[in-house]
Amino acid sequence: MQVLHQPRVAWDMARLIVSAVPDDRLFDWLCAEVGALLGPDQVRSLRDTQQRLRPWARTTPDAAAVEAGRWRVRLEDLLRTRPEVAEPLRSLTVIASGHYRNQIG
């Protein structure tokens, strides 16, 4: 049996969320999957992230790091109260990371 390190799961997904923002197709898919797993409040938060990062993507290099940090904390808190979603969230991260790698070549 594999033991999941919840902070790692949260950090991996947080980085993926930020990386996916420029790709509308991938980001929309990720929003749908996260929404199905974590609920509509998280989808609204993802859309807020998208809005915050898009205008600053080229002018503020630290914006993505700050946003990833916000998501890491949010997801770690969520995993403390809902540990049963750790494995599905990890699986989603693996699948979405594969899609992301295929997109960037």
BARO-637810 format. One record per atom (N, C-alpha, C, CB): x, y, z; atom name; chain; residue number from 1. Coordinates in steps of 0.05 Angstrom, whole numbers. Glycine has a CB too. Layout:
N
x;y;z;atome;chaine;num
X;Y;Z;CA;A;NUM
...
This chain:
105
x;y;z;atome;chaine;num
17;-24;0;N;A;1
0;0;0;CA;A;1
18;25;0;C;A;1
-19;0;24;CB;A;1
12;43;-18;N;A;2
27;68;-20;CA;A;2
16;88;0;C;A;2
25;79;-48;CB;A;2
35;101;14;N;A;3
27;122;33;CA;A;3
30;149;18;C;A;3
45;121;59;CB;A;3
8;164;19;N;A;4
9;190;6;CA;A;4
18;212;25;C;A;4
-18;197;-6;CB;A;4
35;228;17;N;A;5
44;251;32;CA;A;5
27;275;23;C;A;5
75;257;28;CB;A;5
7;282;39;N;A;6
-13;301;30;CA;A;6
-1;328;22;C;A;6
-33;305;52;CB;A;6
19;339;37;N;A;7
31;364;28;CA;A;7
43;362;0;C;A;7
52;373;47;CB;A;7
54;339;-7;N;A;8
65;335;-34;CA;A;8
43;334;-55;C;A;8
81;309;-35;CB;A;8
21;321;-48;N;A;9
-2;320;-67;CA;A;9
-12;348;-72;C;A;9
-25;302;-55;CB;A;9
-14;364;-50;N;A;10
-24;392;-53;CA;A;10
-4;409;-70;C;A;10
-27;404;-25;CB;A;10
21;406;-64;N;A;11
41;422;-79;CA;A;11
42;415;-108;C;A;11
69;418;-67;CB;A;11
41;389;-115;N;A;12
41;381;-143;CA;A;12
17;392;-158;C;A;12
42;350;-145;CB;A;12
-6;390;-146;N;A;13
-30;400;-159;CA;A;13
-29;431;-161;C;A;13
-56;392;-144;CB;A;13
-19;444;-141;N;A;14
-18;473;-141;CA;A;14
0;483;-164;C;A;14
-7;484;-114;CB;A;14
23;470;-168;N;A;15
41;477;-190;CA;A;15
28;472;-217;C;A;15
68;462;-188;CB;A;15
13;450;-218;N;A;16
0;443;-243;CA;A;16
-22;463;-250;C;A;16
-12;415;-242;CB;A;16
-37;472;-230;N;A;17
-58;491;-235;CA;A;17
-46;516;-248;C;A;17
-73;499;-208;CB;A;17
-25;526;-236;N;A;18
-13;551;-246;CA;A;18
-1;547;-274;C;A;18
9;560;-227;CB;A;18
11;524;-279;N;A;19
22;518;-305;CA;A;19
1;516;-327;C;A;19
38;492;-304;CB;A;19
-23;507;-319;N;A;20
-44;502;-339;CA;A;20
-59;528;-347;C;A;20
-64;483;-328;CB;A;20
-56;550;-333;N;A;21
-71;574;-338;CA;A;21
-69;583;-367;C;A;21
-61;596;-320;CB;A;21
-46;584;-380;N;A;22
-45;594;-407;CA;A;22
-59;577;-428;C;A;22
-16;597;-415;CB;A;22
-64;552;-422;N;A;23
-76;533;-440;CA;A;23
-106;530;-434;C;A;23
-62;505;-440;CB;A;23
-123;545;-448;N;A;24
-151;545;-442;CA;A;24
-164;517;-442;C;A;24
-166;562;-462;CB;A;24
-156;501;-461;N;A;25
-168;474;-463;CA;A;25
-161;457;-439;C;A;25
-159;460;-489;CB;A;25
-136;457;-432;N;A;26
-127;441;-409;CA;A;26
-138;452;-383;C;A;26
-96;441;-408;CB;A;26
-138;479;-381;N;A;27
-148;491;-357;CA;A;27
-178;486;-353;C;A;27
-143;521;-357;CB;A;27
-194;488;-375;N;A;28
-222;481;-373;CA;A;28
-227;453;-365;C;A;28
-236;487;-400;CB;A;28
-212;434;-376;N;A;29
-214;406;-369;CA;A;29
-207;402;-339;C;A;29
-196;389;-387;CB;A;29
-185;415;-331;N;A;30
-177;413;-303;CA;A;30
-199;424;-284;C;A;30
-150;428;-298;CB;A;30
-211;446;-292;N;A;31
-232;458;-276;CA;A;31
-255;438;-273;C;A;31
-242;484;-288;CB;A;31
-263;426;-294;N;A;32
-285;406;-294;CA;A;32
-278;383;-275;C;A;32
-292;396;-322;CB;A;32
-254;373;-278;N;A;33
-246;350;-261;CA;A;33
-243;357;-232;C;A;33
-219;339;-271;CB;A;33
-231;380;-226;N;A;34
-229;389;-198;CA;A;34
-257;394;-187;C;A;34
-211;414;-196;CB;A;34
-274;406;-203;N;A;35
-301;411;-194;CA;A;35
-316;386;-187;C;A;35
-317;426;-215;CB;A;35
-313;365;-203;N;A;36
-326;339;-197;CA;A;36
-315;327;-172;C;A;36
-322;320;-221;CB;A;36
-290;331;-167;N;A;37
-277;319;-143;CA;A;37
-281;336;-118;C;A;37
-247;315;-148;CB;A;37
-277;362;-121;N;A;38
-276;379;-97;CA;A;38
-299;398;-94;C;A;38
-251;395;-97;CB;A;38
-316;401;-115;N;A;39
-339;418;-113;CA;A;39
-337;445;-127;C;A;39
-345;424;-84;CB;A;39
-360;458;-131;N;A;40
-361;482;-147;CA;A;40
-346;506;-135;C;A;40
-389;490;-151;CB;A;40
-343;507;-109;N;A;41
-327;529;-97;CA;A;41
-299;529;-107;C;A;41
-328;527;-66;CB;A;41
-287;506;-110;N;A;42
-260;504;-120;CA;A;42
-258;513;-149;C;A;42
-249;476;-117;CB;A;42
-279;507;-165;N;A;43
-279;516;-193;CA;A;43
-279;546;-194;C;A;43
-304;504;-208;CB;A;43
-295;559;-177;N;A;44
-295;588;-176;CA;A;44
-267;599;-168;C;A;44
-316;599;-155;CB;A;44
-255;586;-149;N;A;45
-228;594;-142;CA;A;45
-208;590;-164;C;A;45
-218;578;-117;CB;A;45
-211;569;-180;N;A;46
-194;565;-203;CA;A;46
-198;587;-223;C;A;46
-199;537;-216;CB;A;46
-222;594;-228;N;A;47
-228;616;-247;CA;A;47
-216;642;-238;C;A;47
-258;618;-252;CB;A;47
-217;647;-211;N;A;48
-205;671;-200;CA;A;48
-175;670;-205;C;A;48
-211;673;-170;CB;A;48
-163;647;-202;N;A;49
-134;644;-207;CA;A;49
-128;651;-236;C;A;49
-125;616;-200;CB;A;49
-144;641;-254;N;A;50
-140;646;-282;CA;A;50
-141;676;-288;C;A;50
-161;631;-299;CB;A;50
-160;689;-276;N;A;51
-163;718;-280;CA;A;51
-140;734;-268;C;A;51
-189;728;-268;CB;A;51
-130;725;-245;N;A;52
-107;739;-232;CA;A;52
-82;735;-248;C;A;52
-103;729;-204;CB;A;52
-77;712;-259;N;A;53
-52;706;-272;CA;A;53
-50;716;-301;C;A;53
-46;677;-272;CB;A;53
-71;716;-315;N;A;54
-70;723;-343;CA;A;54
-59;751;-349;C;A;54
-97;720;-356;CB;A;54
-69;771;-335;N;A;55
-59;798;-342;CA;A;55
-30;802;-334;C;A;55
-76;819;-329;CB;A;55
-20;787;-314;N;A;56
7;792;-304;CA;A;56
27;771;-313;C;A;56
6;793;-274;CB;A;56
18;752;-329;N;A;57
35;730;-336;CA;A;57
62;739;-348;C;A;57
21;712;-357;CB;A;57
63;760;-362;N;A;58
88;769;-375;CA;A;58
102;790;-359;C;A;58
82;778;-403;CB;A;58
88;804;-342;N;A;59
101;827;-328;CA;A;59
109;822;-300;C;A;59
82;851;-329;CB;A;59
97;802;-286;N;A;60
103;796;-258;CA;A;60
111;767;-256;C;A;60
79;803;-240;CB;A;60
137;762;-256;N;A;61
146;734;-255;CA;A;61
139;720;-229;C;A;61
176;733;-259;CB;A;61
136;734;-207;N;A;62
129;721;-182;CA;A;62
100;715;-178;C;A;62
139;739;-159;CB;A;62
83;725;-196;N;A;63
54;721;-193;CA;A;63
47;691;-193;C;A;63
39;735;-215;CB;A;63
59;676;-210;N;A;64
53;647;-211;CA;A;64
62;633;-186;C;A;64
67;634;-236;CB;A;64
85;641;-175;N;A;65
95;628;-150;CA;A;65
76;635;-127;C;A;65
123;638;-144;CB;A;65
67;659;-126;N;A;66
49;667;-104;CA;A;66
22;652;-107;C;A;66
43;698;-105;CB;A;66
12;650;-131;N;A;67
-13;636;-135;CA;A;67
-10;606;-129;C;A;67
-22;639;-164;CB;A;67
12;594;-136;N;A;68
17;566;-130;CA;A;68
18;562;-100;C;A;68
43;556;-142;CB;A;68
30;581;-86;N;A;69
30;580;-56;CA;A;69
3;581;-44;C;A;69
48;602;-45;CB;A;69
-14;598;-55;N;A;70
-42;600;-46;CA;A;70
-56;573;-49;C;A;70
-58;622;-61;CB;A;70
-53;561;-73;N;A;71
-66;536;-78;CA;A;71
-55;513;-60;C;A;71
-63;528;-107;CB;A;71
-29;514;-55;N;A;72
-17;493;-38;CA;A;72
-30;494;-11;C;A;72
13;497;-36;CB;A;72
-32;518;1;N;A;73
-44;521;27;CA;A;73
-74;512;27;C;A;73
-42;550;37;CB;A;73
-88;521;6;N;A;74
-117;515;4;CA;A;74
-120;485;2;C;A;74
-129;529;-21;CB;A;74
-104;472;-15;N;A;75
-107;443;-18;CA;A;75
-98;427;6;C;A;75
-92;434;-43;CB;A;75
-77;436;19;N;A;76
-69;422;44;CA;A;76
-90;424;65;C;A;76
-43;435;55;CB;A;76
-103;447;68;N;A;77
-125;450;87;CA;A;77
-148;431;80;C;A;77
-135;479;88;CB;A;77
-154;430;54;N;A;78
-176;413;45;CA;A;78
-170;384;51;C;A;78
-181;417;16;CB;A;78
-145;376;46;N;A;79
-137;348;50;CA;A;79
-137;340;80;C;A;79
-110;342;38;CB;A;79
-133;359;97;N;A;80
-134;354;126;CA;A;80
-163;346;134;C;A;80
-124;378;142;CB;A;80
-182;359;122;N;A;81
-210;354;129;CA;A;81
-223;333;111;C;A;81
-226;380;126;CB;A;81
-212;328;88;N;A;82
-222;308;70;CA;A;82
-200;290;59;C;A;82
-237;321;46;CB;A;82
-187;274;76;N;A;83
-164;258;68;CA;A;83
-171;237;47;C;A;83
-152;244;92;CB;A;83
-196;230;44;N;A;84
-204;210;24;CA;A;84
-201;220;-4;C;A;84
-233;203;29;CB;A;84
-198;246;-9;N;A;85
-194;256;-36;CA;A;85
-164;258;-44;C;A;85
-207;283;-39;CB;A;85
-146;251;-26;N;A;86
-118;252;-32;CA;A;86
-110;235;-56;C;A;86
-101;244;-7;CB;A;86
-119;210;-56;N;A;87
-112;192;-78;CA;A;87
-125;201;-104;C;A;87
-121;164;-71;CB;A;87
-151;208;-105;N;A;88
-162;218;-130;CA;A;88
-149;243;-140;C;A;88
-192;222;-127;CB;A;88
-141;261;-121;N;A;89
-127;286;-129;CA;A;89
-100;280;-140;C;A;89
-125;305;-105;CB;A;89
-86;261;-128;N;A;90
-60;253;-138;CA;A;90
-62;241;-166;C;A;90
-46;232;-119;CB;A;90
-82;224;-170;N;A;91
-87;212;-196;CA;A;91
-93;233;-217;C;A;91
-110;191;-195;CB;A;91
-110;252;-209;N;A;92
-117;274;-228;CA;A;92
-92;290;-235;C;A;92
-138;292;-215;CB;A;92
-74;294;-216;N;A;93
-50;309;-221;CA;A;93
-32;294;-241;C;A;93
-34;314;-195;CB;A;93
-30;268;-237;N;A;94
-14;251;-256;CA;A;94
-25;252;-284;C;A;94
-12;222;-246;CB;A;94
-51;249;-287;N;A;95
-64;250;-313;CA;A;95
-61;277;-326;C;A;95
-94;243;-311;CB;A;95
-67;298;-311;N;A;96
-65;325;-322;CA;A;96
-36;333;-329;C;A;96
-77;346;-302;CB;A;96
-17;324;-313;N;A;97
11;329;-319;CA;A;97
19;316;-345;C;A;97
29;319;-296;CB;A;97
9;292;-350;N;A;98
14;280;-376;CA;A;98
3;295;-399;C;A;98
3;252;-376;CB;A;98
-22;306;-396;N;A;99
-34;323;-416;CA;A;99
-17;348;-420;C;A;99
-63;330;-409;CB;A;99
-8;359;-398;N;A;100
8;384;-400;CA;A;100
34;379;-414;C;A;100
13;395;-372;CB;A;100
48;357;-407;N;A;101
73;351;-421;CA;A;101
69;346;-451;C;A;101
86;326;-408;CB;A;101
47;333;-458;N;A;102
41;329;-486;CA;A;102
36;355;-501;C;A;102
17;310;-489;CB;A;102
24;374;-487;N;A;103
18;400;-499;CA;A;103
43;416;-505;C;A;103
0;417;-481;CB;A;103
62;415;-486;N;A;104
86;432;-489;CA;A;104
108;417;-505;C;A;104
97;440;-462;CB;A;104
104;391;-509;N;A;105
122;376;-526;CA;A;105
145;366;-511;C;A;105
132;392;-547;CB;A;105
